[in-house]
Amino acid sequence: MTVLIAGKPTLDQGMRCMPWLTLALTVVLVGLYVAFQGAPGALIYDRAAILDGEAYRLLTGHLVHLDLRHLGFNAGAFAMLGAVYETSGAPRGRYVTLMLGSMAAISAVLLGLSPQTLSYCGLSAVLNALFAATVLGLWRDTRQVVWLLFLLGDLMKIGFEWRFGSIFNADLAWAPHYGAHLTGFLFGLAFEALAVRRGWKEPGAEPAAPGVGLRPALRGAGRSRRPR
């Protein structure tokens, strides 16, 4: 990917626009699955183990997956959404904070409000946060109603699946946790709205117009045991 500056692409600018963090985390997701051939008991969200002091599971539980299909859906969606967010002009610190913050918020809700959830794994709740933040940013940039419809569609999908069951992962060994998905979605909306309101942008970037969220990077350039 290159960026046009004064009509000329520069390799340095293009390299900075590569979604390195997204690529790295995608490799981690795949690497963990290959290394353990599934979701290892030592890394999943395990309520009893967390209460016994294994707090690292609050993070690692989101990074491991039950089977290849579970991984494929989540890693593929993350690679696409993460690349859009990371190359949008939002600073990488904001991206990292969104990811870690959503993991923490989702785990906190599971721990504090869902005592019946004994085990959990998968990135999909975090993906709902990333989706909500990305689409809200696109709406702020364009003011096109279609992006609000995407947000409404995701919210309706969560509600539908909560009531009638999963559309894509009905055959998973553990049922998806829609409370975690909703938590991620709401966190992503709140995070992106607050980040934009506080003007959290790349150091040295020109001030954004009021209401602008994700700036295009190429302006002018052509248990109950539950996963997910």
HUHUTA-V24860 format. One line per field, one symbol per residue. ss: DSSP state (H for helix, E for strand, L for the rest). A space follows every 50 residues. Layout:
ss->???
This chain:
ss->LLEEELLEEEHHHHHHHLLHHHHHHHHHHHHHHHHHLLLLLLLLEEHHHH HLLLLLHHHHLLLLLLLHHHHHHHHHHHHHHHHHHHLLLLLHHHHHHHHH HHHHHHHHHHHHHLLLLLEEELLHHHHHHHHHHHHHHHHHHHLLHHHHHH HHHHHHHHHHHHHHLLLLLLLLLLLLLHHHHHHHHHHHHHHHHHHHHLLL LLLLLLLLLLLLLLLLLLLLLLLLEEEL
